[in-house]
Structures are given as C-alpha cells and as structure tokens.
Amino acid sequence: MGDLSISALWAVIGLPVSLLSLLYFVLNRRKDVVLQDKVVFITGASSGLGEALAEAFHLCGCKVVIAGRNADKLEELKNRLESRKEDHHHSPVVCVLDLEDDELSEKVHQAVGNVWGRVDILINNAGMSYRGSVAETKPEVDKKLMAVNHFGHIEITKAILPYMVKQRSGHIVCVSSVQGKLPIPHRSAYAASKHAIQAYFDSLRAEVDHQGIRVCVVSPYYIRTNLSLNALSADGSAYGKVDQTTKNGYDPHFVAKKIINCVQQRQDELILAPFYVKLAICLRVLAPWLYFKMMARRARKELVMNNNLNKIK
Ligand SMILES: NC(=O)c1ccc[n+]([C@@H]2O[C@H](COP(=O)([O-])OP(=O)(O)OC[C@H]3O[C@@H](n4cnc5c(N)ncnc54)[C@H](OP(=O)(O)O)[C@@H]3O)[C@@H](O)[C@H]2O)c1
C-alpha cells in the first residue's frame, strides 16, 4: 500500500514537475546576453531601485539613459557615474520627463535619437504607491496611479518599440510588484495599476516574440526605498512615512542585480519574494475563497489599528 501511494504521488506530482523542468531547460538553454555597450533606458532613475539599476547597468559597460522628473538628482547621478572613469564606462544621458507629460514620446525620441539612435533594454521602473480605503479615496488619486504606473509605461514603451522592431532585438523590463499578482486591502489603486501592467505586458510579450524582443515582468516584494514616503493617501496628500515592511525590505542593489540576471538570461518573469508570499500567489489561484478570508481578516486588523492610532492622536 505504502509503495503504491509513493508511486501514485510520483505519477501525479513528481513526473509532471520533472517534465516541466526539463522542458524549461531545453527551451531556455541559451548563452547569456553580453551587456557591454548596450543602450539601456531607465525610468525613475532619480532614486531607489531606478538609481541602483542605473549604477549596476553602467558598471556593466552599458550606455544608460537616466530618466525622471528631478533634473538635479539625475545630473548628480550622472556626475557620480562619470567619476568612475573606467575605460569601458560610457557617459550617461539625462532625460527629464514626467510620466504624465503630454510630450512623453518626443522627449524619449530626443534623448535616444540624438545620442545613440537605438535602445537595447528598456526598464519601465518609475512608479508611485498609495495607501487608503476605496470608500475614502478621491477619484483623482485612482486616476493618477493608473496614469503614472500604467499609461506612462505604455507610452514610453510605444515610443521605444519601433527602435527594437527595426533592430529585431530588445528587452523590455517592467517593474511591477507582488501586488500585481496579490491584491491586498488599502492598496486598491496601486494593486490595480500593477495588475494592469502585468496583463498588458503579458500580451505584448506574445506579440513581439517573433521580432526577437523579450518582455520581462518583475514582481518584487518590499524594497528599502522611499516608495511609501512618496505614496499618495486617499485625499491625494503624501503618505509621508516609511513603513516597517519597507525598512525590512530587500536592498535595492540586490534587486538590481537580480534584474540584470533576468536580462542576461532573457527571462520572461521574476517573482522576487519570500517562499510564503509565492505560496499566497498559488493560494489566490487554487483556493481563492481562503485567500479572500485572509485578506478580509487583514483589512479588519488594519481598521482596528488605524482607529487606535486616531484615538492616541
Ligand atoms: N519599494 C518597494 O517596496 C517596492 C516593491 C515592489 C515594487 N516596487 C516598484 O519599484 C519601482 C521603483 O520604486 P522605488 O521603490 O525605487 O521607489 P522610489 O524611490 O520612490 O522611486 C520611484 C521613482 O519613480 C519616479 N516617478 C514617480 N512618479 C513619476 C512621474 N510622474 N514621472 C516620472 N517619474 C516618476 C520617481 O522620480 P522623482 O524623483 O521625480 O519623484 C522615482 O525616481 C516602482 O515601480 C515600484 O512600484 C517597489
């Protein structure tokens, strides 16, 4: 009986998993991409993960275009990277843009067309977060989150795609979040914008595969950056706090290294999260009712905590 159940377990779980792993290795067996001299366009390069990505790609000998709203911070980063003075390092190009700009495409063409005339890797990294309940959140806040985290990336991607199609090569990386797979309470607008990015770029991946263009969606867990500090509250004001979860998050340089590995190995997806979070992603698919119960419990707990905080204030 014991032998029979082990054989049955192997047939049901072990065999399919082994076959899928074998298929994965056969289909993905390729040489690593060489990054030296590749043109990399990075949005949100003025801080946090974007800044770490700019440093890491520049260190690999890439020609980086560092994009963002804050010209001073971008110039400061450019000067810091230039001061490395290694032979294989290129001078970065600054591209000042707001993802909500009407002239987003023109700004991208000016930065890319006038300098290197090509883009090998696009990193859609810029983003903003949010805290609040659906009932209290102003519609402008919901719209802003979608404008920055979703429509801005789409417009930049559409501006850069023709370069990649002409080259018949390229890699588009989208920095989403585990919240693009797992919605949690009091983050509705953020989770929705990240789900939208996931779906959009999953569609794009299939469409451009025959043109030699790869698409990778990265879904990290918390990263130690200013994201929560700059997050919007329900009324549109800045949340202004660095949450403990963020303080305990991944080092942005570690995440940047993982993203570089993804590009080198032409990966389609990266979920950078602890095991229990990956388990929750599976749970959302396999037993949604249980996931919904857990999230409702979490929402009630957060409500009690907020009420207690308000009493102290
Ligand atoms: N930190 C986390 O826990 C975490 C977890 C998962 C995923 N992520 C994702 O990682 C990405 C990077 O965020 P981060 O953690 O590095 O936070 P961050 O330090 O706040 O960086 C966000 C970047 O986005 C830029 N940005 C924001 N709004 C913009 C706009 N309208 N136009 C152009 N640029 C804009 C900011 O530029 P300014 O200097 O102009 O404000 C900044 O460079 C985001 O997509 C975020 O959703 C973060």
The ligand as an SDF file (V2000), in Angstrom:
LIG
                    3D

 48 52  0  0  0  0  0  0  0  0999 V2000
    9.8560   49.8830   -2.6630 N   0  0  0  0  0  0  0  0  0  0  0  0
    9.0880   48.8070   -2.6830 C   0  0  0  0  0  0  0  0  0  0  0  0
    8.7530   48.2380   -1.6260 O   0  0  0  0  0  0  0  0  0  0  0  0
    8.6300   48.2350   -3.9980 C   0  0  0  0  0  0  0  0  0  0  0  0
    8.1020   46.9270   -4.0180 C   0  0  0  0  0  0  0  0  0  0  0  0
    7.6590   46.4080   -5.2290 C   0  0  0  0  0  0  0  0  0  0  0  0
    7.7360   47.1610   -6.3880 C   0  0  0  0  0  0  0  0  0  0  0  0
    8.2460   48.4290   -6.3360 N   0  0  0  0  0  0  0  0  0  0  0  0
    8.2920   49.1900   -7.5780 C   0  0  0  0  0  0  0  0  0  0  0  0
    9.6240   49.6020   -7.8350 O   0  0  0  0  0  0  0  0  0  0  0  0
    9.6010   50.7620   -8.6770 C   0  0  0  0  0  0  0  0  0  0  0  0
   10.6180   51.7850   -8.1710 C   0  0  0  0  0  0  0  0  0  0  0  0
   10.1620   52.3350   -6.9460 O   0  0  0  0  0  0  0  0  0  0  0  0
   11.1360   52.5900   -5.7160 P   0  0  0  0  0  0  0  0  0  0  0  0
   10.8190   51.5860   -4.6870 O   0  0  0  0  0  0  0  0  0  0  0  0
   12.5360   52.7280   -6.1660 O   0  0  0  0  0  0  0  0  0  0  0  0
   10.5370   53.9820   -5.1730 O   0  0  0  0  0  0  0  0  0  0  0  0
   11.1110   55.4830   -5.2390 P   0  0  0  0  0  0  0  0  0  0  0  0
   12.4330   55.5560   -4.5880 O   0  0  0  0  0  0  0  0  0  0  0  0
   10.0150   56.3480   -4.7230 O   0  0  0  0  0  0  0  0  0  0  0  0
   11.3200   55.7310   -6.7950 O   0  0  0  0  0  0  0  0  0  0  0  0
   10.2580   55.9820   -7.6490 C   0  0  0  0  0  0  0  0  0  0  0  0
   10.8060   56.6320   -8.8900 C   0  0  0  0  0  0  0  0  0  0  0  0
    9.7330   56.8790   -9.7950 O   0  0  0  0  0  0  0  0  0  0  0  0
    9.8080   58.2240  -10.2280 C   0  0  0  0  0  0  0  0  0  0  0  0
    8.4930   58.7850  -10.5340 N   0  0  0  0  0  0  0  0  0  0  0  0
    7.3960   58.8360   -9.7350 C   0  0  0  0  0  0  0  0  0  0  0  0
    6.4060   59.4640  -10.3630 N   0  0  0  0  0  0  0  0  0  0  0  0
    6.8730   59.8240  -11.5890 C   0  0  0  0  0  0  0  0  0  0  0  0
    6.3260   60.5160  -12.6890 C   0  0  0  0  0  0  0  0  0  0  0  0
    5.0750   61.0180  -12.6900 N   0  0  0  0  0  0  0  0  0  0  0  0
    7.0840   60.7050  -13.7760 N   0  0  0  0  0  0  0  0  0  0  0  0
    8.3640   60.2550  -13.8110 C   0  0  0  0  0  0  0  0  0  0  0  0
    8.9430   59.5990  -12.7980 N   0  0  0  0  0  0  0  0  0  0  0  0
    8.2100   59.3930  -11.6980 C   0  0  0  0  0  0  0  0  0  0  0  0
   10.4360   58.9750   -9.0740 C   0  0  0  0  0  0  0  0  0  0  0  0
   11.0110   60.1510   -9.5810 O   0  0  0  0  0  0  0  0  0  0  0  0
   11.0080   61.5730   -8.7890 P   0  0  0  0  0  0  0  0  0  0  0  0
   12.3580   61.6580   -8.1780 O   0  0  0  0  0  0  0  0  0  0  0  0
   10.7930   62.5340   -9.8680 O   0  0  0  0  0  0  0  0  0  0  0  0
    9.8880   61.5150   -7.7910 O   0  0  0  0  0  0  0  0  0  0  0  0
   11.4670   57.9660   -8.6050 C   0  0  0  0  0  0  0  0  0  0  0  0
   12.6500   58.0600   -9.3560 O   0  0  0  0  0  0  0  0  0  0  0  0
    8.1560   51.2600   -8.6860 C   0  0  0  0  0  0  0  0  0  0  0  0
    7.5250   50.8950   -9.9000 O   0  0  0  0  0  0  0  0  0  0  0  0
    7.5100   50.4960   -7.5300 C   0  0  0  0  0  0  0  0  0  0  0  0
    6.1290   50.3080   -7.7140 O   0  0  0  0  0  0  0  0  0  0  0  0
    8.7050   48.9650   -5.1820 C   0  0  0  0  0  0  0  0  0  0  0  0
  1  2  1  0
  2  3  2  0
  2  4  1  0
  4  5  1  0
  4 48  2  0
  5  6  2  0
  6  7  1  0
  7  8  2  0
  8  9  1  0
  8 48  1  0
  9 10  1  0
  9 46  1  0
 10 11  1  0
 11 12  1  0
 11 44  1  0
 12 13  1  0
 13 14  1  0
 14 15  2  0
 14 16  1  0
 14 17  1  0
 17 18  1  0
 18 19  2  0
 18 20  1  0
 18 21  1  0
 21 22  1  0
 22 23  1  0
 23 24  1  0
 23 42  1  0
 24 25  1  0
 25 26  1  0
 25 36  1  0
 26 27  1  0
 26 35  1  0
 27 28  2  0
 28 29  1  0
 29 30  1  0
 29 35  2  0
 30 31  1  0
 30 32  2  0
 32 33  1  0
 33 34  2  0
 34 35  1  0
 36 37  1  0
 36 42  1  0
 37 38  1  0
 38 39  2  0
 38 40  1  0
 38 41  1  0
 42 43  1  0
 44 45  1  0
 44 46  1  0
 46 47  1  0
M  CHG  2   8   1  16  -1
M  END
$$$$
